[in-house]
Amino acid sequence: MPSTGSTKDRADYPGAGPWVPERLSLKAIRTSAQACEGCDLFRDATQAVVGDGPRDARLMVIGEQPGDKEDLAGEPFVGPAGRLLDRALEEAGIAASTVFRTNAVKHFRFSGTRGKQRIHQSPSRWQVTACGPWLLAELEVVKPQVVVVLGATAGQAVFGPSFRVGAARGRAMGWEETKLELTHPPETVVATTHPSAVLRSRQRDEDYAALVADLKVAAKTLG
């Protein structure tokens, strides 16, 4: 079972900032994140799972957090949701191999187990905020032209707590609408649902088609 966090108050955690390397590179981020104790999630996760993809990717997708399979593999989007995302990207006209994938939170949060698989639990708002410096570091290194946020947690990490997927999805938004300051900000942000929500949906075909349609907005912007 995961620990409750009761032995240490959230105010005692400094956030990820002290662990972010001064000289940024994907290798340095990947190495330094393994030592991060910016929030309590490091205690139960197998490892930190940072972004992966081309250093010069024009498109970055941001999800919520690594899942059970990602936590074990140390790579983002390697489970069923990742495979669905790859298929949707290709149908939208975006080569999946050209995309940089990451998550708003780098450690897996879970609540107990079901058989051998740990049960996903969404990160709290303070945990998302604590992990924010890692996402900013990745954005500064990759400098994507377009960012796609997958789901509410990723959207709130970028746009703030008032973000709602239903109100924002499928349209090209400017980075100036976000809450994050970057040296080289992306030109466009597109919001859509998380692929895992499509997998859970009772109307999967419709929701998958909507995901592809949203990704086509990003593809058009890239084009």
Biotite code that builds the C-alpha atoms (Angstrom):
import biotite.structure as struc

atoms = struc.array([
    struc.Atom([0.000, 0.000, 0.000], chain_id="A", res_id=1, res_name="MET", atom_name="CA", element="C"),
    struc.Atom([1.213, 3.532, -0.696], chain_id="A", res_id=2, res_name="PRO", atom_name="CA", element="C"),
    struc.Atom([2.087, 5.678, 2.280], chain_id="A", res_id=3, res_name="SER", atom_name="CA", element="C"),
    struc.Atom([-0.350, 8.380, 3.329], chain_id="A", res_id=4, res_name="THR", atom_name="CA", element="C"),
    struc.Atom([2.065, 11.267, 3.641], chain_id="A", res_id=5, res_name="GLY", atom_name="CA", element="C"),
    struc.Atom([1.048, 11.818, 7.286], chain_id="A", res_id=6, res_name="SER", atom_name="CA", element="C"),
    struc.Atom([4.627, 11.621, 8.586], chain_id="A", res_id=7, res_name="THR", atom_name="CA", element="C"),
    struc.Atom([5.529, 14.834, 6.827], chain_id="A", res_id=8, res_name="LYS", atom_name="CA", element="C"),
    struc.Atom([3.336, 17.831, 6.120], chain_id="A", res_id=9, res_name="ASP", atom_name="CA", element="C"),
    struc.Atom([3.062, 19.035, 2.532], chain_id="A", res_id=10, res_name="ARG", atom_name="CA", element="C"),
    struc.Atom([4.469, 22.403, 3.631], chain_id="A", res_id=11, res_name="ALA", atom_name="CA", element="C"),
    struc.Atom([7.738, 20.610, 4.419], chain_id="A", res_id=12, res_name="ASP", atom_name="CA", element="C"),
    struc.Atom([8.238, 19.654, 0.777], chain_id="A", res_id=13, res_name="TYR", atom_name="CA", element="C"),
    struc.Atom([10.071, 22.335, -1.223], chain_id="A", res_id=14, res_name="PRO", atom_name="CA", element="C"),
    struc.Atom([8.821, 21.452, -4.705], chain_id="A", res_id=15, res_name="GLY", atom_name="CA", element="C"),
    struc.Atom([11.091, 20.205, -7.482], chain_id="A", res_id=16, res_name="ALA", atom_name="CA", element="C"),
    struc.Atom([13.029, 23.440, -7.942], chain_id="A", res_id=17, res_name="GLY", atom_name="CA", element="C"),
    struc.Atom([16.091, 22.505, -5.830], chain_id="A", res_id=18, res_name="PRO", atom_name="CA", element="C"),
    struc.Atom([16.658, 19.365, -7.932], chain_id="A", res_id=19, res_name="TRP", atom_name="CA", element="C"),
    struc.Atom([16.372, 20.951, -11.389], chain_id="A", res_id=20, res_name="VAL", atom_name="CA", element="C"),
    struc.Atom([19.890, 21.220, -12.848], chain_id="A", res_id=21, res_name="PRO", atom_name="CA", element="C"),
    struc.Atom([21.280, 24.669, -13.538], chain_id="A", res_id=22, res_name="GLU", atom_name="CA", element="C"),
    struc.Atom([22.529, 23.613, -16.978], chain_id="A", res_id=23, res_name="ARG", atom_name="CA", element="C"),
    struc.Atom([19.517, 22.131, -18.698], chain_id="A", res_id=24, res_name="LEU", atom_name="CA", element="C"),
    struc.Atom([19.602, 19.165, -21.049], chain_id="A", res_id=25, res_name="SER", atom_name="CA", element="C"),
    struc.Atom([17.314, 16.167, -21.412], chain_id="A", res_id=26, res_name="LEU", atom_name="CA", element="C"),
    struc.Atom([20.034, 13.914, -19.997], chain_id="A", res_id=27, res_name="LYS", atom_name="CA", element="C"),
    struc.Atom([20.572, 16.176, -16.994], chain_id="A", res_id=28, res_name="ALA", atom_name="CA", element="C"),
    struc.Atom([16.825, 16.398, -16.354], chain_id="A", res_id=29, res_name="ILE", atom_name="CA", element="C"),
    struc.Atom([16.445, 12.625, -16.585], chain_id="A", res_id=30, res_name="ARG", atom_name="CA", element="C"),
    struc.Atom([19.321, 12.031, -14.157], chain_id="A", res_id=31, res_name="THR", atom_name="CA", element="C"),
    struc.Atom([18.453, 14.734, -11.641], chain_id="A", res_id=32, res_name="SER", atom_name="CA", element="C"),
    struc.Atom([14.764, 13.850, -11.467], chain_id="A", res_id=33, res_name="ALA", atom_name="CA", element="C"),
    struc.Atom([15.618, 10.462, -9.971], chain_id="A", res_id=34, res_name="GLN", atom_name="CA", element="C"),
    struc.Atom([16.780, 12.191, -6.790], chain_id="A", res_id=35, res_name="ALA", atom_name="CA", element="C"),
    struc.Atom([13.780, 14.533, -6.548], chain_id="A", res_id=36, res_name="CYS", atom_name="CA", element="C"),
    struc.Atom([11.980, 14.719, -3.207], chain_id="A", res_id=37, res_name="GLU", atom_name="CA", element="C"),
    struc.Atom([9.988, 17.828, -4.027], chain_id="A", res_id=38, res_name="GLY", atom_name="CA", element="C"),
    struc.Atom([6.714, 16.193, -2.965], chain_id="A", res_id=39, res_name="CYS", atom_name="CA", element="C"),
    struc.Atom([5.724, 12.956, -1.242], chain_id="A", res_id=40, res_name="ASP", atom_name="CA", element="C"),
    struc.Atom([5.146, 10.866, -4.384], chain_id="A", res_id=41, res_name="LEU", atom_name="CA", element="C"),
    struc.Atom([8.793, 9.827, -4.677], chain_id="A", res_id=42, res_name="PHE", atom_name="CA", element="C"),
    struc.Atom([8.408, 7.540, -1.652], chain_id="A", res_id=43, res_name="ARG", atom_name="CA", element="C"),
    struc.Atom([6.123, 4.974, -3.275], chain_id="A", res_id=44, res_name="ASP", atom_name="CA", element="C"),
    struc.Atom([6.970, 5.259, -6.964], chain_id="A", res_id=45, res_name="ALA", atom_name="CA", element="C"),
    struc.Atom([9.568, 3.002, -8.568], chain_id="A", res_id=46, res_name="THR", atom_name="CA", element="C"),
    struc.Atom([11.297, 5.919, -10.271], chain_id="A", res_id=47, res_name="GLN", atom_name="CA", element="C"),
    struc.Atom([10.740, 9.340, -11.774], chain_id="A", res_id=48, res_name="ALA", atom_name="CA", element="C"),
    struc.Atom([9.423, 9.146, -15.336], chain_id="A", res_id=49, res_name="VAL", atom_name="CA", element="C"),
    struc.Atom([10.420, 12.210, -17.332], chain_id="A", res_id=50, res_name="VAL", atom_name="CA", element="C"),
    struc.Atom([9.682, 13.106, -20.933], chain_id="A", res_id=51, res_name="GLY", atom_name="CA", element="C"),
    struc.Atom([10.950, 11.243, -23.939], chain_id="A", res_id=52, res_name="ASP", atom_name="CA", element="C"),
    struc.Atom([11.201, 12.045, -27.632], chain_id="A", res_id=53, res_name="GLY", atom_name="CA", element="C"),
    struc.Atom([13.224, 14.091, -30.085], chain_id="A", res_id=54, res_name="PRO", atom_name="CA", element="C"),
    struc.Atom([15.213, 16.968, -28.583], chain_id="A", res_id=55, res_name="ARG", atom_name="CA", element="C"),
    struc.Atom([13.978, 19.200, -31.420], chain_id="A", res_id=56, res_name="ASP", atom_name="CA", element="C"),
    struc.Atom([10.367, 17.990, -31.465], chain_id="A", res_id=57, res_name="ALA", atom_name="CA", element="C"),
    struc.Atom([7.929, 20.555, -32.852], chain_id="A", res_id=58, res_name="ARG", atom_name="CA", element="C"),
    struc.Atom([5.058, 18.987, -30.906], chain_id="A", res_id=59, res_name="LEU", atom_name="CA", element="C"),
    struc.Atom([4.990, 18.142, -27.192], chain_id="A", res_id=60, res_name="MET", atom_name="CA", element="C"),
    struc.Atom([2.109, 16.280, -25.589], chain_id="A", res_id=61, res_name="VAL", atom_name="CA", element="C"),
    struc.Atom([1.579, 16.596, -21.840], chain_id="A", res_id=62, res_name="ILE", atom_name="CA", element="C"),
    struc.Atom([-0.395, 14.021, -19.899], chain_id="A", res_id=63, res_name="GLY", atom_name="CA", element="C"),
    struc.Atom([-1.222, 13.670, -16.214], chain_id="A", res_id=64, res_name="GLU", atom_name="CA", element="C"),
    struc.Atom([1.287, 11.283, -14.633], chain_id="A", res_id=65, res_name="GLN", atom_name="CA", element="C"),
    struc.Atom([2.983, 7.954, -15.400], chain_id="A", res_id=66, res_name="PRO", atom_name="CA", element="C"),
    struc.Atom([0.819, 4.899, -14.933], chain_id="A", res_id=67, res_name="GLY", atom_name="CA", element="C"),
    struc.Atom([1.648, 1.489, -13.528], chain_id="A", res_id=68, res_name="ASP", atom_name="CA", element="C"),
    struc.Atom([3.467, 0.295, -16.663], chain_id="A", res_id=69, res_name="LYS", atom_name="CA", element="C"),
    struc.Atom([5.282, 3.615, -17.141], chain_id="A", res_id=70, res_name="GLU", atom_name="CA", element="C"),
    struc.Atom([6.451, 3.619, -13.528], chain_id="A", res_id=71, res_name="ASP", atom_name="CA", element="C"),
    struc.Atom([8.019, 0.193, -13.994], chain_id="A", res_id=72, res_name="LEU", atom_name="CA", element="C"),
    struc.Atom([9.492, 0.891, -17.440], chain_id="A", res_id=73, res_name="ALA", atom_name="CA", element="C"),
    struc.Atom([10.744, 4.404, -16.677], chain_id="A", res_id=74, res_name="GLY", atom_name="CA", element="C"),
    struc.Atom([9.264, 5.739, -19.925], chain_id="A", res_id=75, res_name="GLU", atom_name="CA", element="C"),
    struc.Atom([6.088, 7.765, -20.582], chain_id="A", res_id=76, res_name="PRO", atom_name="CA", element="C"),
    struc.Atom([3.082, 6.500, -22.568], chain_id="A", res_id=77, res_name="PHE", atom_name="CA", element="C"),
    struc.Atom([4.174, 2.870, -22.972], chain_id="A", res_id=78, res_name="VAL", atom_name="CA", element="C"),
    struc.Atom([0.871, 1.356, -21.818], chain_id="A", res_id=79, res_name="GLY", atom_name="CA", element="C"),
    struc.Atom([-2.529, 1.023, -23.550], chain_id="A", res_id=80, res_name="PRO", atom_name="CA", element="C"),
    struc.Atom([-3.195, 4.779, -23.433], chain_id="A", res_id=81, res_name="ALA", atom_name="CA", element="C"),
    struc.Atom([0.138, 5.421, -25.116], chain_id="A", res_id=82, res_name="GLY", atom_name="CA", element="C"),
    struc.Atom([-0.637, 2.977, -27.894], chain_id="A", res_id=83, res_name="ARG", atom_name="CA", element="C"),
    struc.Atom([-4.010, 4.608, -28.468], chain_id="A", res_id=84, res_name="LEU", atom_name="CA", element="C"),
    struc.Atom([-2.335, 8.021, -28.528], chain_id="A", res_id=85, res_name="LEU", atom_name="CA", element="C"),
    struc.Atom([0.141, 6.827, -31.176], chain_id="A", res_id=86, res_name="ASP", atom_name="CA", element="C"),
    struc.Atom([-2.709, 5.587, -33.360], chain_id="A", res_id=87, res_name="ARG", atom_name="CA", element="C"),
    struc.Atom([-4.631, 8.842, -32.954], chain_id="A", res_id=88, res_name="ALA", atom_name="CA", element="C"),
    struc.Atom([-1.558, 10.935, -33.788], chain_id="A", res_id=89, res_name="LEU", atom_name="CA", element="C"),
    struc.Atom([-0.958, 8.964, -36.973], chain_id="A", res_id=90, res_name="GLU", atom_name="CA", element="C"),
    struc.Atom([-4.615, 9.287, -38.018], chain_id="A", res_id=91, res_name="GLU", atom_name="CA", element="C"),
    struc.Atom([-4.351, 13.027, -37.426], chain_id="A", res_id=92, res_name="ALA", atom_name="CA", element="C"),
    struc.Atom([-1.374, 13.215, -39.790], chain_id="A", res_id=93, res_name="GLY", atom_name="CA", element="C"),
    struc.Atom([1.346, 13.477, -37.152], chain_id="A", res_id=94, res_name="ILE", atom_name="CA", element="C"),
    struc.Atom([4.198, 10.947, -37.152], chain_id="A", res_id=95, res_name="ALA", atom_name="CA", element="C"),
    struc.Atom([4.199, 9.519, -33.618], chain_id="A", res_id=96, res_name="ALA", atom_name="CA", element="C"),
    struc.Atom([7.996, 9.200, -33.644], chain_id="A", res_id=97, res_name="SER", atom_name="CA", element="C"),
    struc.Atom([8.373, 12.985, -34.000], chain_id="A", res_id=98, res_name="THR", atom_name="CA", element="C"),
    struc.Atom([6.463, 13.816, -30.806], chain_id="A", res_id=99, res_name="VAL", atom_name="CA", element="C"),
    struc.Atom([7.945, 14.547, -27.379], chain_id="A", res_id=100, res_name="PHE", atom_name="CA", element="C"),
    struc.Atom([5.779, 13.003, -24.642], chain_id="A", res_id=101, res_name="ARG", atom_name="CA", element="C"),
    struc.Atom([5.781, 13.932, -20.990], chain_id="A", res_id=102, res_name="THR", atom_name="CA", element="C"),
    struc.Atom([3.515, 14.318, -17.971], chain_id="A", res_id=103, res_name="ASN", atom_name="CA", element="C"),
    struc.Atom([2.683, 17.133, -15.590], chain_id="A", res_id=104, res_name="ALA", atom_name="CA", element="C"),
    struc.Atom([3.731, 14.899, -12.677], chain_id="A", res_id=105, res_name="VAL", atom_name="CA", element="C"),
    struc.Atom([6.789, 12.642, -12.881], chain_id="A", res_id=106, res_name="LYS", atom_name="CA", element="C"),
    struc.Atom([6.037, 10.094, -10.138], chain_id="A", res_id=107, res_name="HIS", atom_name="CA", element="C"),
    struc.Atom([3.193, 7.560, -10.156], chain_id="A", res_id=108, res_name="PHE", atom_name="CA", element="C"),
    struc.Atom([0.467, 8.066, -7.560], chain_id="A", res_id=109, res_name="ARG", atom_name="CA", element="C"),
    struc.Atom([-1.683, 5.067, -6.719], chain_id="A", res_id=110, res_name="PHE", atom_name="CA", element="C"),
    struc.Atom([-4.110, 3.840, -4.081], chain_id="A", res_id=111, res_name="SER", atom_name="CA", element="C"),
    struc.Atom([-3.694, 0.167, -3.333], chain_id="A", res_id=112, res_name="GLY", atom_name="CA", element="C"),
    struc.Atom([-3.667, -2.677, -5.856], chain_id="A", res_id=113, res_name="THR", atom_name="CA", element="C"),
    struc.Atom([-6.068, -4.760, -7.916], chain_id="A", res_id=114, res_name="ARG", atom_name="CA", element="C"),
    struc.Atom([-4.398, -8.113, -8.385], chain_id="A", res_id=115, res_name="GLY", atom_name="CA", element="C"),
    struc.Atom([-0.839, -7.319, -9.420], chain_id="A", res_id=116, res_name="LYS", atom_name="CA", element="C"),
    struc.Atom([-1.680, -3.901, -10.873], chain_id="A", res_id=117, res_name="GLN", atom_name="CA", element="C"),
    struc.Atom([-1.588, -0.756, -8.788], chain_id="A", res_id=118, res_name="ARG", atom_name="CA", element="C"),
    struc.Atom([-4.698, 1.413, -8.969], chain_id="A", res_id=119, res_name="ILE", atom_name="CA", element="C"),
    struc.Atom([-4.154, 4.865, -10.466], chain_id="A", res_id=120, res_name="HIS", atom_name="CA", element="C"),
    struc.Atom([-4.985, 7.869, -8.292], chain_id="A", res_id=121, res_name="GLN", atom_name="CA", element="C"),
    struc.Atom([-4.873, 11.368, -9.756], chain_id="A", res_id=122, res_name="SER", atom_name="CA", element="C"),
    struc.Atom([-2.262, 13.682, -8.221], chain_id="A", res_id=123, res_name="PRO", atom_name="CA", element="C"),
    struc.Atom([-3.465, 16.484, -5.994], chain_id="A", res_id=124, res_name="SER", atom_name="CA", element="C"),
    struc.Atom([-3.156, 20.097, -7.030], chain_id="A", res_id=125, res_name="ARG", atom_name="CA", element="C"),
    struc.Atom([-0.227, 20.727, -4.675], chain_id="A", res_id=126, res_name="TRP", atom_name="CA", element="C"),
    struc.Atom([1.643, 17.740, -6.096], chain_id="A", res_id=127, res_name="GLN", atom_name="CA", element="C"),
    struc.Atom([1.123, 19.057, -9.633], chain_id="A", res_id=128, res_name="VAL", atom_name="CA", element="C"),
    struc.Atom([2.407, 22.463, -8.547], chain_id="A", res_id=129, res_name="THR", atom_name="CA", element="C"),
    struc.Atom([5.401, 20.930, -6.771], chain_id="A", res_id=130, res_name="ALA", atom_name="CA", element="C"),
    struc.Atom([6.370, 19.052, -9.939], chain_id="A", res_id=131, res_name="CYS", atom_name="CA", element="C"),
    struc.Atom([5.949, 22.109, -12.194], chain_id="A", res_id=132, res_name="GLY", atom_name="CA", element="C"),
    struc.Atom([9.663, 23.009, -12.421], chain_id="A", res_id=133, res_name="PRO", atom_name="CA", element="C"),
    struc.Atom([10.375, 19.727, -14.249], chain_id="A", res_id=134, res_name="TRP", atom_name="CA", element="C"),
    struc.Atom([7.751, 20.494, -16.894], chain_id="A", res_id=135, res_name="LEU", atom_name="CA", element="C"),
    struc.Atom([9.129, 24.011, -17.325], chain_id="A", res_id=136, res_name="LEU", atom_name="CA", element="C"),
    struc.Atom([12.641, 22.603, -17.717], chain_id="A", res_id=137, res_name="ALA", atom_name="CA", element="C"),
    struc.Atom([11.496, 20.193, -20.432], chain_id="A", res_id=138, res_name="GLU", atom_name="CA", element="C"),
    struc.Atom([9.710, 22.980, -22.277], chain_id="A", res_id=139, res_name="LEU", atom_name="CA", element="C"),
    struc.Atom([12.808, 25.179, -22.109], chain_id="A", res_id=140, res_name="GLU", atom_name="CA", element="C"),
    struc.Atom([14.994, 22.419, -23.570], chain_id="A", res_id=141, res_name="VAL", atom_name="CA", element="C"),
    struc.Atom([12.697, 21.117, -26.312], chain_id="A", res_id=142, res_name="VAL", atom_name="CA", element="C"),
    struc.Atom([11.165, 24.483, -27.317], chain_id="A", res_id=143, res_name="LYS", atom_name="CA", element="C"),
    struc.Atom([8.148, 22.942, -29.064], chain_id="A", res_id=144, res_name="PRO", atom_name="CA", element="C"),
    struc.Atom([6.148, 24.942, -31.547], chain_id="A", res_id=145, res_name="GLN", atom_name="CA", element="C"),
    struc.Atom([2.880, 23.362, -30.412], chain_id="A", res_id=146, res_name="VAL", atom_name="CA", element="C"),
    struc.Atom([1.833, 21.818, -27.092], chain_id="A", res_id=147, res_name="VAL", atom_name="CA", element="C"),
    struc.Atom([-1.120, 19.456, -26.664], chain_id="A", res_id=148, res_name="VAL", atom_name="CA", element="C"),
    struc.Atom([-2.454, 19.050, -23.125], chain_id="A", res_id=149, res_name="VAL", atom_name="CA", element="C"),
    struc.Atom([-4.207, 15.745, -22.498], chain_id="A", res_id=150, res_name="LEU", atom_name="CA", element="C"),
    struc.Atom([-6.912, 15.980, -19.863], chain_id="A", res_id=151, res_name="GLY", atom_name="CA", element="C"),
    struc.Atom([-7.754, 18.162, -16.901], chain_id="A", res_id=152, res_name="ALA", atom_name="CA", element="C"),
    struc.Atom([-4.611, 17.699, -14.805], chain_id="A", res_id=153, res_name="THR", atom_name="CA", element="C"),
    struc.Atom([-2.272, 18.628, -17.659], chain_id="A", res_id=154, res_name="ALA", atom_name="CA", element="C"),
    struc.Atom([-4.520, 21.508, -18.654], chain_id="A", res_id=155, res_name="GLY", atom_name="CA", element="C"),
    struc.Atom([-4.594, 22.893, -15.119], chain_id="A", res_id=156, res_name="GLN", atom_name="CA", element="C"),
    struc.Atom([-0.809, 22.555, -14.852], chain_id="A", res_id=157, res_name="ALA", atom_name="CA", element="C"),
    struc.Atom([-0.495, 24.837, -17.865], chain_id="A", res_id=158, res_name="VAL", atom_name="CA", element="C"),
    struc.Atom([-3.567, 27.098, -17.685], chain_id="A", res_id=159, res_name="PHE", atom_name="CA", element="C"),
    struc.Atom([-4.326, 27.139, -13.964], chain_id="A", res_id=160, res_name="GLY", atom_name="CA", element="C"),
    struc.Atom([-7.068, 25.634, -11.787], chain_id="A", res_id=161, res_name="PRO", atom_name="CA", element="C"),
    struc.Atom([-9.957, 27.193, -13.722], chain_id="A", res_id=162, res_name="SER", atom_name="CA", element="C"),
    struc.Atom([-9.164, 25.116, -16.829], chain_id="A", res_id=163, res_name="PHE", atom_name="CA", element="C"),
    struc.Atom([-11.903, 22.775, -18.055], chain_id="A", res_id=164, res_name="ARG", atom_name="CA", element="C"),
    struc.Atom([-11.320, 20.351, -20.930], chain_id="A", res_id=165, res_name="VAL", atom_name="CA", element="C"),
    struc.Atom([-14.842, 20.621, -22.307], chain_id="A", res_id=166, res_name="GLY", atom_name="CA", element="C"),
    struc.Atom([-14.684, 24.378, -22.646], chain_id="A", res_id=167, res_name="ALA", atom_name="CA", element="C"),
    struc.Atom([-11.193, 24.523, -24.128], chain_id="A", res_id=168, res_name="ALA", atom_name="CA", element="C"),
    struc.Atom([-10.711, 21.433, -26.281], chain_id="A", res_id=169, res_name="ARG", atom_name="CA", element="C"),
    struc.Atom([-10.200, 21.446, -30.008], chain_id="A", res_id=170, res_name="GLY", atom_name="CA", element="C"),
    struc.Atom([-9.164, 25.054, -30.557], chain_id="A", res_id=171, res_name="ARG", atom_name="CA", element="C"),
    struc.Atom([-5.796, 26.678, -31.004], chain_id="A", res_id=172, res_name="ALA", atom_name="CA", element="C"),
    struc.Atom([-4.898, 28.883, -28.034], chain_id="A", res_id=173, res_name="MET", atom_name="CA", element="C"),
    struc.Atom([-1.974, 31.215, -27.555], chain_id="A", res_id=174, res_name="GLY", atom_name="CA", element="C"),
    struc.Atom([0.672, 30.536, -24.915], chain_id="A", res_id=175, res_name="TRP", atom_name="CA", element="C"),
    struc.Atom([-0.049, 33.964, -23.450], chain_id="A", res_id=176, res_name="GLU", atom_name="CA", element="C"),
    struc.Atom([-3.296, 32.454, -22.138], chain_id="A", res_id=177, res_name="GLU", atom_name="CA", element="C"),
    struc.Atom([-1.321, 30.043, -19.934], chain_id="A", res_id=178, res_name="THR", atom_name="CA", element="C"),
    struc.Atom([0.136, 30.560, -16.474], chain_id="A", res_id=179, res_name="LYS", atom_name="CA", element="C"),
    struc.Atom([3.695, 29.591, -17.438], chain_id="A", res_id=180, res_name="LEU", atom_name="CA", element="C"),
    struc.Atom([6.531, 31.917, -18.444], chain_id="A", res_id=181, res_name="GLU", atom_name="CA", element="C"),
    struc.Atom([9.168, 30.591, -20.831], chain_id="A", res_id=182, res_name="LEU", atom_name="CA", element="C"),
    struc.Atom([12.197, 32.015, -22.597], chain_id="A", res_id=183, res_name="THR", atom_name="CA", element="C"),
    struc.Atom([10.976, 30.536, -25.898], chain_id="A", res_id=184, res_name="HIS", atom_name="CA", element="C"),
    struc.Atom([7.233, 29.893, -25.518], chain_id="A", res_id=185, res_name="PRO", atom_name="CA", element="C"),
    struc.Atom([5.302, 27.674, -27.930], chain_id="A", res_id=186, res_name="PRO", atom_name="CA", element="C"),
    struc.Atom([3.146, 29.365, -30.529], chain_id="A", res_id=187, res_name="GLU", atom_name="CA", element="C"),
    struc.Atom([0.033, 27.320, -29.828], chain_id="A", res_id=188, res_name="THR", atom_name="CA", element="C"),
    struc.Atom([-1.604, 25.118, -27.213], chain_id="A", res_id=189, res_name="VAL", atom_name="CA", element="C"),
    struc.Atom([-4.387, 22.656, -28.023], chain_id="A", res_id=190, res_name="VAL", atom_name="CA", element="C"),
    struc.Atom([-6.390, 20.879, -25.332], chain_id="A", res_id=191, res_name="ALA", atom_name="CA", element="C"),
    struc.Atom([-8.045, 17.496, -25.644], chain_id="A", res_id=192, res_name="THR", atom_name="CA", element="C"),
    struc.Atom([-9.072, 14.530, -23.515], chain_id="A", res_id=193, res_name="THR", atom_name="CA", element="C"),
    struc.Atom([-6.580, 12.034, -22.153], chain_id="A", res_id=194, res_name="HIS", atom_name="CA", element="C"),
    struc.Atom([-6.371, 8.764, -24.138], chain_id="A", res_id=195, res_name="PRO", atom_name="CA", element="C"),
    struc.Atom([-7.059, 6.806, -20.942], chain_id="A", res_id=196, res_name="SER", atom_name="CA", element="C"),
    struc.Atom([-10.480, 8.503, -20.776], chain_id="A", res_id=197, res_name="ALA", atom_name="CA", element="C"),
    struc.Atom([-11.195, 7.219, -24.277], chain_id="A", res_id=198, res_name="VAL", atom_name="CA", element="C"),
    struc.Atom([-10.268, 3.695, -23.193], chain_id="A", res_id=199, res_name="LEU", atom_name="CA", element="C"),
    struc.Atom([-12.711, 3.912, -20.279], chain_id="A", res_id=200, res_name="ARG", atom_name="CA", element="C"),
    struc.Atom([-15.515, 5.442, -22.341], chain_id="A", res_id=201, res_name="SER", atom_name="CA", element="C"),
    struc.Atom([-18.766, 3.633, -23.099], chain_id="A", res_id=202, res_name="ARG", atom_name="CA", element="C"),
    struc.Atom([-18.853, 5.515, -26.408], chain_id="A", res_id=203, res_name="GLN", atom_name="CA", element="C"),
    struc.Atom([-15.258, 4.815, -27.302], chain_id="A", res_id=204, res_name="ARG", atom_name="CA", element="C"),
    struc.Atom([-15.579, 5.230, -31.071], chain_id="A", res_id=205, res_name="ASP", atom_name="CA", element="C"),
    struc.Atom([-17.113, 8.691, -30.753], chain_id="A", res_id=206, res_name="GLU", atom_name="CA", element="C"),
    struc.Atom([-14.609, 9.834, -28.160], chain_id="A", res_id=207, res_name="ASP", atom_name="CA", element="C"),
    struc.Atom([-11.698, 8.455, -30.160], chain_id="A", res_id=208, res_name="TYR", atom_name="CA", element="C"),
    struc.Atom([-12.896, 10.349, -33.243], chain_id="A", res_id=209, res_name="ALA", atom_name="CA", element="C"),
    struc.Atom([-13.092, 13.536, -31.156], chain_id="A", res_id=210, res_name="ALA", atom_name="CA", element="C"),
    struc.Atom([-9.516, 12.984, -29.935], chain_id="A", res_id=211, res_name="LEU", atom_name="CA", element="C"),
    struc.Atom([-8.312, 12.593, -33.518], chain_id="A", res_id=212, res_name="VAL", atom_name="CA", element="C"),
    struc.Atom([-10.213, 15.734, -34.531], chain_id="A", res_id=213, res_name="ALA", atom_name="CA", element="C"),
    struc.Atom([-8.509, 17.721, -31.757], chain_id="A", res_id=214, res_name="ASP", atom_name="CA", element="C"),
    struc.Atom([-5.097, 16.412, -32.792], chain_id="A", res_id=215, res_name="LEU", atom_name="CA", element="C"),
    struc.Atom([-5.827, 17.482, -36.366], chain_id="A", res_id=216, res_name="LYS", atom_name="CA", element="C"),
    struc.Atom([-6.079, 21.059, -35.047], chain_id="A", res_id=217, res_name="VAL", atom_name="CA", element="C"),
    struc.Atom([-2.534, 20.685, -33.727], chain_id="A", res_id=218, res_name="ALA", atom_name="CA", element="C"),
    struc.Atom([-1.418, 19.117, -37.019], chain_id="A", res_id=219, res_name="ALA", atom_name="CA", element="C"),
    struc.Atom([-2.861, 22.019, -38.979], chain_id="A", res_id=220, res_name="LYS", atom_name="CA", element="C"),
    struc.Atom([-0.991, 24.471, -36.776], chain_id="A", res_id=221, res_name="THR", atom_name="CA", element="C"),
    struc.Atom([2.249, 22.561, -37.308], chain_id="A", res_id=222, res_name="LEU", atom_name="CA", element="C"),
    struc.Atom([1.667, 22.520, -41.037], chain_id="A", res_id=223, res_name="GLY", atom_name="CA", element="C"),
])
